[in-house]
Amino acid sequence: MLVHIVPRFEKGRILRTEMLENLRDFPRSFLDVRFEEYSDGILTGLNVTVEDQVLIVSKGILKHAGRLYLLEDDFSIPYVANDRVAVLKMIFLEPTRRSDFTAHHAEIVLEGEESLGLEEIELGRFKLKPGALLRSDYQNFADIATEYNTWCDLRAPYSAILAPTLRPEILRFFASEMLQFHSGDVPDHVFSFTCLNSERVSRQVIDQYIRLKTGINCVEYSNVQLHKQLAMILDESNRNTKIAGSWMNSRKGRMIVD
């Protein structure tokens, strides 16, 4: 049976346990039902902004082991340049059990260890040379994977139906670049508009698009490998556009007489 209960807090009424329980349980129950079919990963927010010697993680919600974790305020963490890979991680700690509640905590850390444990999720990584500036303003889509001095969040799992996918900002970047090439291929337009208009694009959609364009089955691909395939598709589309443009320009000023 479906139910929608609204407690009535009015003067003269007795404050009952059921009223407080409703306020306590409804938000959590709503979110649990809303995202029940979603995979573990970032549900919203947790974007990382690069500033001078500081990484700022925006507030957001993350799902892990079926539980929702809320970062209510922006979180800052300092970084240094040491020419080694630094990984920004979310580490899930052992639960704290008290007589009246059980609390599940997670903390954000920046470590030099690239491998992830079972209770860890990556938010992004970089390798910064001493004296260089860390950047997150990419020159093009392929630049996201640049090894040095570049913030990269390709490996961050973004929650979606059945399996994690790429962050929507990454896919919107792809779509914007693809549409600039004026590709005449219908799948390019369909996929690009899907990326621009969707809150999240499922991994299955990305896989099917790559399969249409390249014939490659990417079901077992990592996020980094998916990005590489998408970058190659963009490169091919760009070259085809230039060839088509050169051919059109060569016809200008010519008259064909039958």
C-alpha positions as CSV (number, residue, x, y, z in Angstrom):
1,M,0.0,0.0,0.0
2,L,1.3,3.4,-0.9
3,V,1.4,6.0,1.8
4,H,2.2,9.7,2.1
5,I,2.2,11.0,5.7
6,V,2.6,14.6,6.7
7,P,2.9,15.2,10.5
8,R,0.8,18.0,11.9
9,F,2.8,20.2,14.3
10,E,0.2,22.5,15.8
11,K,-0.2,24.3,19.1
12,G,-1.9,22.1,21.7
13,R,-1.2,18.8,19.9
14,I,1.0,16.2,21.6
15,L,4.4,15.5,20.0
16,R,4.3,11.8,19.3
17,T,7.1,9.4,18.5
18,E,5.5,8.5,15.2
19,M,5.7,12.2,14.1
20,L,9.4,12.4,14.7
21,E,10.1,9.0,13.2
22,N,8.3,10.2,10.0
23,L,10.6,13.2,9.8
24,R,13.6,11.0,10.4
25,D,12.9,8.2,8.0
26,F,11.2,9.9,5.0
27,P,14.2,11.7,3.5
28,R,16.4,8.6,3.8
29,S,13.7,6.2,2.5
30,F,13.0,8.5,-0.4
31,L,16.6,8.6,-1.5
32,D,17.0,4.9,-1.0
33,V,14.1,4.2,-3.3
34,R,15.0,6.9,-5.8
35,F,18.5,5.5,-6.3
36,E,17.9,1.8,-5.6
37,E,18.7,0.6,-9.1
38,Y,21.8,2.8,-9.4
39,S,25.3,1.4,-9.1
40,D,27.9,2.5,-6.6
41,G,29.6,5.8,-7.4
42,I,29.0,9.5,-7.5
43,L,25.3,10.4,-7.7
44,T,25.8,14.1,-7.9
45,G,28.3,16.8,-7.2
46,L,31.8,16.0,-5.7
47,N,33.4,18.0,-8.5
48,V,37.0,19.0,-7.9
49,T,38.2,22.5,-8.5
50,V,42.0,23.2,-8.8
51,E,43.3,26.2,-7.1
52,D,46.7,27.4,-6.0
53,Q,48.1,24.4,-4.0
54,V,44.6,23.3,-3.0
55,L,42.0,20.9,-4.4
56,I,38.4,21.8,-3.5
57,V,35.8,19.0,-3.6
58,S,32.3,20.4,-3.9
59,K,29.4,19.0,-1.8
60,G,27.6,16.0,-3.2
61,I,26.2,12.5,-2.7
62,L,28.0,9.2,-3.3
63,K,26.7,5.7,-3.1
64,H,28.9,2.9,-1.7
65,A,27.9,-0.7,-0.7
66,G,24.3,0.4,-1.2
67,R,24.6,3.3,1.3
68,L,24.4,7.0,0.5
69,Y,27.1,9.3,1.8
70,L,26.5,13.0,1.9
71,L,29.2,15.7,1.8
72,E,27.4,18.7,3.1
73,D,30.1,21.3,2.6
74,D,32.9,21.9,0.2
75,F,36.1,20.2,1.3
76,S,39.7,21.5,0.7
77,I,42.8,19.5,0.7
78,P,46.4,20.8,-0.1
79,Y,48.7,19.2,-2.7
80,V,52.4,19.5,-3.6
81,A,54.4,18.9,-6.7
82,N,56.7,15.8,-6.4
83,D,56.7,14.4,-10.0
84,R,54.7,11.3,-8.7
85,V,51.1,10.2,-9.2
86,A,48.8,11.6,-6.5
87,V,45.3,10.1,-6.2
88,L,42.4,11.8,-4.5
89,K,40.4,9.1,-2.8
90,M,37.3,8.5,-0.8
91,I,38.1,6.0,1.9
92,F,35.2,4.3,3.7
93,L,36.0,3.5,7.4
94,E,34.7,0.9,9.8
95,P,31.2,1.8,11.1
96,T,30.9,3.3,14.5
97,R,28.3,1.5,16.6
98,R,26.6,3.1,19.6
99,S,23.6,2.1,21.7
100,D,21.2,4.3,19.7
101,F,22.8,4.5,16.2
102,T,25.3,3.1,13.8
103,A,27.4,5.7,11.8
104,H,29.2,5.0,8.5
105,H,31.9,7.4,7.8
106,A,34.2,8.2,4.8
107,E,37.1,10.5,4.5
108,I,38.8,12.2,1.6
109,V,42.6,11.8,1.3
110,L,45.3,12.5,-1.2
111,E,47.8,9.6,-1.5
112,G,50.6,8.4,-3.7
113,E,49.2,4.8,-3.9
114,E,47.6,4.3,-7.3
115,S,45.9,1.0,-6.5
116,L,42.5,1.1,-4.8
117,G,41.3,-1.1,-2.0
118,L,37.8,-2.5,-1.7
119,E,36.7,0.3,0.5
120,E,38.1,3.1,-1.7
121,I,36.8,5.2,-4.6
122,E,38.9,7.5,-6.7
123,L,37.8,11.1,-7.3
124,G,40.7,11.9,-9.6
125,R,44.5,12.1,-10.0
126,F,47.5,14.0,-11.3
127,K,51.3,14.0,-11.7
128,L,52.7,17.4,-11.1
129,K,56.3,18.4,-11.9
130,P,58.1,20.7,-9.4
131,G,57.7,24.3,-10.4
132,A,54.7,23.6,-12.7
133,L,51.1,24.6,-12.2
134,L,48.3,22.1,-12.0
135,R,45.5,22.8,-14.4
136,S,42.0,21.6,-15.2
137,D,41.3,23.8,-18.3
138,Y,41.6,21.4,-21.1
139,Q,42.6,22.3,-24.7
140,N,40.5,19.6,-26.2
141,F,38.8,16.3,-25.2
142,A,42.0,14.2,-25.6
143,D,43.9,16.6,-23.3
144,I,41.9,15.3,-20.3
145,A,44.2,12.3,-20.3
146,T,47.5,14.3,-20.4
147,E,49.9,12.7,-18.0
148,Y,51.7,15.6,-16.5
149,N,50.4,18.8,-14.7
150,T,46.8,18.0,-15.5
151,W,43.9,17.1,-13.2
152,C,42.2,14.0,-14.5
153,D,38.9,12.5,-13.1
154,L,38.4,9.9,-15.9
155,R,38.6,7.1,-13.3
156,A,36.0,8.6,-11.0
157,P,33.0,6.2,-11.1
158,Y,29.7,8.1,-11.8
159,S,26.7,6.2,-10.6
160,A,24.2,5.0,-13.3
161,I,21.7,2.2,-13.9
162,L,23.4,-1.2,-13.6
163,A,27.1,0.1,-13.9
164,P,29.1,3.2,-13.3
165,T,29.7,5.5,-16.2
166,L,31.8,8.6,-17.2
167,R,31.1,11.9,-15.5
168,P,28.5,14.0,-17.4
169,E,31.0,16.9,-17.7
170,I,33.4,14.7,-19.7
171,L,30.6,13.5,-22.0
172,R,29.4,17.1,-22.5
173,F,32.9,18.1,-23.4
174,F,32.9,15.4,-26.1
175,A,29.5,16.4,-27.4
176,S,30.5,20.1,-27.7
177,E,33.6,19.2,-29.6
178,M,31.9,16.8,-31.9
179,L,29.1,19.2,-32.8
180,Q,31.8,21.8,-33.8
181,F,32.9,19.5,-36.6
182,H,29.5,19.5,-38.2
183,S,29.6,15.7,-38.7
184,G,27.1,14.3,-41.1
185,D,26.9,11.0,-39.3
186,V,23.5,10.6,-37.6
187,P,24.9,8.5,-34.6
188,D,27.3,11.4,-33.8
189,H,24.4,13.8,-33.5
190,V,22.2,11.5,-31.5
191,F,24.9,10.6,-29.1
192,S,26.0,14.2,-28.7
193,F,22.5,15.5,-28.0
194,T,22.0,12.7,-25.5
195,C,25.2,13.7,-23.7
196,L,24.1,17.4,-23.6
197,N,20.6,16.8,-22.5
198,S,21.0,13.9,-20.0
199,E,21.8,14.0,-16.3
200,R,23.9,10.9,-16.9
201,V,24.6,8.7,-19.9
202,S,24.7,5.0,-19.1
203,R,27.7,2.9,-19.9
204,Q,25.6,0.8,-22.3
205,V,24.9,3.8,-24.5
206,I,28.5,4.8,-24.7
207,D,29.5,1.2,-25.5
208,Q,26.9,1.0,-28.3
209,Y,27.9,4.3,-29.8
210,I,31.6,3.3,-29.9
211,R,30.6,-0.1,-31.4
212,L,28.6,1.7,-34.2
213,K,31.6,4.0,-35.0
214,T,34.4,1.5,-34.6
215,G,33.0,-2.0,-34.5
216,I,34.8,-2.5,-31.1
217,N,32.9,-4.0,-28.2
218,C,33.9,-1.9,-25.1
219,V,31.9,-3.8,-22.4
220,E,35.0,-4.6,-20.4
221,Y,36.7,-1.3,-21.0
222,S,37.8,1.0,-18.2
223,N,36.8,4.6,-18.1
224,V,40.2,5.6,-19.4
225,Q,39.9,3.2,-22.4
226,L,36.4,4.5,-23.2
227,H,37.8,8.0,-23.2
228,K,40.6,6.9,-25.6
229,Q,38.1,5.4,-28.0
230,L,35.9,8.6,-27.9
231,A,39.0,10.7,-28.5
232,M,39.9,8.6,-31.5
233,I,36.4,9.1,-32.9
234,L,36.7,12.8,-32.5
235,D,40.1,12.8,-34.2
236,E,38.6,10.8,-37.1
237,S,35.6,13.1,-37.4
238,N,37.9,16.2,-37.4
239,R,40.0,14.8,-40.2
240,N,36.9,13.9,-42.3
241,T,35.6,17.4,-41.8
242,K,38.8,19.0,-43.0
243,I,38.9,16.7,-46.0
244,A,35.3,17.5,-46.9
245,G,36.0,21.2,-46.4
246,S,39.0,21.1,-48.7
247,W,37.0,19.3,-51.4
248,M,34.2,21.9,-51.2
249,N,36.6,24.8,-51.3
250,S,38.3,23.3,-54.4
251,R,35.0,23.5,-56.3
252,K,34.5,27.2,-55.7
253,G,34.6,29.3,-58.9
254,R,34.3,26.3,-61.2
255,M,31.6,25.6,-63.8
256,I,30.9,22.2,-65.1
257,V,29.6,22.3,-68.7
258,D,27.9,19.2,-70.1
